[in-house]
Amino acid sequence: MSVVIPKINDQMELEIYAIEAGNKCANDMGGDFGEDYYIYFEGLFGQTINKLNRAKMSTQLLDKIDLIINKAFEGYRHKDAVGDLWADYKENK
């Protein structure tokens, strides 16, 4: 069904926006929100990239993911965690 793919793409776009907003908030506010804050976004990012296998994302959105990771908050090992998830996805793609 062609209806499923657009819904997945829309959902992924919203999830990527949430991850981007979470990272921006952490960077702008100093990022001392506790480990659970970052675990939530790391889990959301993992779920989002798992959906990439079922959907077709634009190269613009894939580039945005790279940019989000480059700007990710470095504390609580968050940047490393999302970077590792993305590297694993790219390696196994």
Helices and strands as residue ranges (DSSP letters): H 4-29, H 35-51, H 59-70, G 75-77, H 78-92
